[in-house]
Amino acid sequence: MFLYLLVGLSAAELNEFVSSKKGKKTEQIAGLVQEDPQEWKVYRNQLYWGEGVLLANRWRKRGFTSNNEIFPEKIWNLKGAPIKLITFEFEPHIMRERNKDGNPGRFFGSDIQIAIALSEALNFTLIIERPPKGSIRIYRI
């Protein structure tokens, strides 16, 4: 894992960086912003917890003003963030119920149970979808 500490940016520039394609995929980014000669503000990215940066702490003269972590563990609690699982039927591992009207219902099977267990352990909202039409091609060998 990489930890990035950015110094010299404004809060808006730091926010723009963590919202970039690279920033959205980087687990630990912190930034020091000096808006006052007596104080540095310490911001951190939120990864899956939310958009942009969050004020994590402040540094005044001799130390931090709180005990907040600058680089907290972000993967073990995703705080309900929606995570999509794109899948298709692959018996017996992934199957789909049919409603009374014959339309597809919920997915089930051993692989789905593993995904549900992960969503509970890591605290994320599991969204199960089929791939868009025409996006999967199956070739016979």
Residue frames relative to the residue before (quaternion, step in Angstrom):
aa qw qx qy qz dx dy dz
M 1.0000 0.0000 0.0000 0.0000 0.00 0.00 0.00
F 0.2721 -0.7496 0.5849 0.1483 3.54 -1.07 0.81
L 0.1850 -0.7368 0.6395 0.1177 3.55 -1.15 0.73
Y 0.1178 -0.7954 0.5925 0.0502 3.57 -0.79 0.99
L 0.0628 -0.7635 0.6425 0.0185 3.56 -0.94 0.97
L 0.1086 -0.8107 0.5752 0.0105 3.56 -0.51 1.23
V 0.0774 -0.7980 0.5977 -0.0001 3.56 -0.86 1.02
G 0.7701 0.3933 -0.2693 0.4240 3.55 -1.08 0.73
L 0.5819 0.5537 -0.3872 0.4526 3.58 1.23 -0.02
S 0.4680 -0.6012 0.5408 0.3564 3.55 -1.26 0.26
A 0.6706 -0.4747 0.3670 0.4362 3.58 -1.27 0.21
A 0.6448 0.5213 -0.3211 0.4576 3.59 1.01 -0.79
E 0.6609 0.4934 -0.3063 0.4754 3.62 0.97 -0.83
L 0.6290 0.5223 -0.3259 0.4748 3.58 1.04 -0.76
N 0.6361 0.5283 -0.3091 0.4698 3.57 1.00 -0.87
E 0.6479 0.5157 -0.3045 0.4707 3.57 1.00 -0.86
F 0.6539 0.5201 -0.3147 0.4503 3.59 0.97 -0.85
V 0.7109 0.4432 -0.2830 0.4671 3.62 0.81 -0.92
S 0.6489 0.5028 -0.3182 0.4742 3.61 1.23 -0.33
S 0.5040 0.6470 -0.4239 0.3842 3.60 1.30 -0.08
K 0.7057 -0.4492 0.3300 0.4374 3.59 -1.28 0.25
K 0.6817 0.4679 -0.2789 0.4885 3.61 0.91 -0.91
G 0.6673 0.5287 -0.3025 0.4287 3.58 0.92 -0.92
K 0.6500 0.5315 -0.3177 0.4406 3.58 1.03 -0.76
K 0.7255 0.4214 -0.2336 0.4914 3.58 1.18 -0.50
T 0.6005 0.5651 -0.3570 0.4390 3.60 1.27 -0.06
E 0.4479 -0.7445 0.4320 0.2418 3.54 -0.63 1.17
Q 0.8382 0.1250 -0.0224 0.5304 3.60 0.74 -1.00
I 0.1550 0.7487 -0.6273 0.1483 3.57 -0.53 1.24
A 0.0145 0.7688 -0.6392 0.0115 3.56 -0.94 0.92
G 0.1120 -0.7972 0.5907 0.0545 3.53 -1.17 0.56
L 0.2623 -0.7403 0.6003 0.1509 3.53 -1.08 0.82
V 0.0300 -0.7971 0.6022 -0.0341 3.56 -0.73 1.11
Q 0.1542 -0.7856 0.5941 0.0778 3.56 -0.76 1.06
E 0.0420 -0.8083 0.5867 -0.0258 3.55 -0.40 1.27
D 0.7458 0.2233 -0.1168 0.6167 3.56 1.34 -0.25
P 0.5460 -0.6433 0.4125 0.3434 3.67 -0.90 0.78
Q 0.7128 0.4548 -0.2515 0.4709 3.60 1.16 -0.52
E 0.8003 0.2724 -0.1040 0.5239 3.58 1.23 -0.24
W 0.1666 -0.7230 0.6610 0.1124 3.53 -1.19 0.76
K 0.2450 -0.7339 0.6129 0.1607 3.56 -1.01 0.83
V 0.2162 -0.7681 0.5943 0.1002 3.55 -0.98 0.93
Y 0.0857 -0.7956 0.5997 -0.0010 3.54 -0.59 1.23
R 0.0982 -0.7731 0.6210 0.0842 3.58 -1.22 0.45
N 0.5099 -0.6126 0.4972 0.3428 3.53 -1.23 0.51
Q 0.4160 -0.7259 0.4992 0.2252 3.55 -1.23 0.45
L 0.2972 -0.7726 0.4986 0.2572 3.58 1.31 -0.21
Y 0.8299 -0.1303 0.1068 0.5319 3.64 -0.56 -1.07
W 0.5382 0.6616 -0.3910 0.3460 3.59 1.25 -0.24
G 0.7787 -0.2134 0.1671 0.5658 3.58 1.12 -0.55
E 0.6307 -0.5407 0.4066 0.3803 3.56 -1.33 0.03
G 0.8446 0.2599 -0.1607 0.4396 3.53 -1.27 0.49
V 0.6424 -0.5155 0.4088 0.3931 3.53 -1.26 -0.54
L 0.2670 -0.7325 0.6120 0.1330 3.50 -1.35 0.45
L 0.4386 -0.6627 0.5287 0.2981 3.60 -0.96 0.80
A 0.1842 -0.8281 0.5258 0.0625 3.56 -0.46 1.24
N 0.8005 -0.1081 0.1359 0.5736 3.57 0.97 -0.82
R 0.2537 -0.7239 0.6108 0.1963 3.55 -1.37 -0.02
W 0.2173 -0.7463 0.6148 0.1340 3.56 -1.16 0.67
R 0.0401 0.7830 -0.6171 0.0672 3.56 -0.72 1.13
K 0.8779 -0.0997 0.0120 0.4683 3.54 -0.93 1.03
R 0.8722 0.0085 0.0392 0.4874 3.60 0.21 -1.20
G 0.8394 -0.0772 0.0571 0.5349 3.59 1.14 0.02
F 0.6990 -0.4441 0.3638 0.4264 3.48 -1.39 -0.11
T 0.4505 -0.7115 0.4799 0.2460 3.56 -1.12 0.67
S 0.7803 0.1564 -0.1179 0.5939 3.61 1.25 -0.15
N 0.5341 -0.6297 0.4661 0.3178 3.56 -1.33 0.11
N 0.3183 0.7669 -0.5041 0.2374 3.61 1.21 0.30
E 0.4574 -0.6740 0.5099 0.2766 3.54 -1.04 0.79
I 0.3774 -0.7116 0.5447 0.2335 3.56 -1.05 0.76
F 0.7841 0.1750 -0.0853 0.5893 3.58 1.05 -0.79
P 0.0159 0.8265 -0.5622 0.0230 3.64 0.37 1.14
E 0.5799 -0.5399 0.4715 0.3871 3.54 -1.30 0.33
K 0.1292 -0.8399 0.5262 0.0320 3.58 -0.60 1.14
I 0.6385 0.5600 -0.3327 0.4100 3.58 1.14 -0.41
W 0.6817 0.5173 -0.3070 0.4164 3.63 0.99 -0.69
N 0.7624 0.1360 -0.1461 0.6156 3.59 1.26 -0.11
L 0.1377 -0.8306 0.5381 0.0393 3.55 -0.22 1.28
K 0.3921 -0.7839 0.4246 0.2269 3.58 1.34 0.29
G 0.7323 -0.4650 0.2384 0.4366 3.57 0.91 0.94
A 0.3241 0.7630 -0.5064 0.2375 3.60 1.22 0.21
P 0.4452 -0.6901 0.4912 0.2903 3.62 -0.95 0.77
I 0.0445 -0.7691 0.6375 -0.0097 3.56 -0.89 1.02
K 0.2705 -0.7793 0.5469 0.1431 3.58 -0.74 1.07
L 0.1400 -0.7230 0.6713 0.0840 3.51 -1.13 0.84
I 0.1319 -0.7806 0.6089 0.0504 3.56 -0.53 1.19
T 0.1437 0.8092 -0.5467 0.1600 3.56 -0.55 1.16
F 0.2079 -0.7353 0.6260 0.1560 3.53 -1.35 0.10
E 0.6496 -0.5263 0.3709 0.4044 3.56 -1.24 0.32
F 0.0922 0.7632 -0.6278 0.1219 3.53 -0.94 1.03
E 0.1643 -0.8389 0.5144 0.0686 3.56 0.30 1.31
P 0.6329 -0.1996 -0.7465 -0.0484 1.58 -2.03 1.48
H 0.4773 0.7197 -0.4078 0.2965 3.61 1.26 0.04
I 0.7848 0.0557 -0.0058 0.6172 3.57 1.03 -0.83
M 0.0651 0.7904 -0.6018 0.0940 3.55 -0.63 1.19
R 0.2664 -0.7638 0.5684 0.1504 3.55 -1.27 0.28
E 0.4166 -0.6898 0.5358 0.2521 3.55 -0.92 0.94
R 0.2922 -0.7096 0.6050 0.2124 3.53 -1.30 0.34
N 0.4351 -0.6803 0.5249 0.2691 3.58 -0.96 0.86
K 0.7119 -0.4424 0.3277 0.4360 3.58 -1.30 0.18
D 0.7022 0.4493 -0.2673 0.4833 3.58 1.08 -0.68
G 0.6066 -0.6007 0.3399 0.3945 3.60 1.28 0.13
N 0.5362 0.6206 -0.4060 0.4030 3.59 1.26 -0.13
P 0.6038 -0.5775 0.3957 0.3813 3.60 -1.13 0.56
G 0.2352 -0.7630 0.5911 0.1146 3.55 -1.09 0.85
R 0.8052 -0.2616 0.2012 0.4927 3.55 -1.09 -0.73
F 0.4911 -0.6227 0.5232 0.3120 3.54 -1.30 0.47
F 0.0543 0.7730 -0.6320 0.0091 3.57 -1.23 0.52
G 0.4182 0.6828 -0.5328 0.2738 3.56 -1.30 0.21
S 0.7298 -0.4589 0.2840 0.4198 3.56 -1.29 0.26
D 0.6706 0.4889 -0.3171 0.4590 3.63 0.90 -0.81
I 0.6261 0.5207 -0.3292 0.4781 3.58 1.08 -0.69
Q 0.6335 0.5282 -0.3298 0.4592 3.60 1.01 -0.78
I 0.6284 0.5177 -0.3303 0.4774 3.59 1.06 -0.73
A 0.6547 0.5040 -0.3107 0.4698 3.60 0.94 -0.85
I 0.6419 0.5093 -0.3200 0.4755 3.61 1.00 -0.78
A 0.6420 0.5170 -0.3220 0.4656 3.60 0.96 -0.84
L 0.6437 0.5084 -0.3178 0.4757 3.61 0.99 -0.80
S 0.6537 0.5166 -0.3226 0.4493 3.59 0.93 -0.86
E 0.6591 0.4888 -0.3070 0.4820 3.59 1.05 -0.70
A 0.6788 0.4996 -0.2929 0.4515 3.59 0.94 -0.88
L 0.7724 0.3386 -0.1716 0.5091 3.59 0.98 -0.86
N 0.3953 -0.7629 0.4344 0.2703 3.57 1.35 0.10
F 0.4660 0.6196 -0.5149 0.3659 3.58 0.53 1.19
T 0.4782 -0.6470 0.5140 0.2976 3.54 -1.27 0.44
L 0.2569 -0.7890 0.5453 0.1183 3.55 -0.55 1.20
I 0.0623 -0.7684 0.6369 0.0012 3.54 -0.84 1.08
I 0.1202 -0.8091 0.5743 0.0316 3.57 -0.49 1.21
E 0.0534 0.7982 -0.5935 0.0884 3.55 -0.75 1.11
R 0.4694 -0.6108 0.5483 0.3255 3.50 -1.34 0.35
P 0.5629 -0.5725 0.4482 0.3930 3.60 -1.15 0.42
P 0.6066 -0.5525 0.4067 0.4017 3.62 -1.13 0.48
K 0.6100 -0.5632 0.4072 0.3806 3.57 -1.11 0.67
G 0.8171 0.2575 -0.2067 0.4726 3.53 -1.01 0.89
S 0.5878 0.6015 -0.3791 0.3861 3.60 1.23 -0.10
I 0.7229 0.3591 -0.2439 0.5376 3.62 1.21 -0.27
R 0.0675 -0.7710 0.6329 0.0220 3.51 -0.93 0.95
I 0.1662 -0.7780 0.6009 0.0774 3.55 -0.86 0.97
Y 0.1261 -0.7981 0.5885 0.0297 3.53 -0.76 1.08
R 0.3349 -0.7120 0.5769 0.2192 3.54 -1.05 0.74
I 0.2551 -0.7708 0.5686 0.1325 3.53 -0.95 0.91
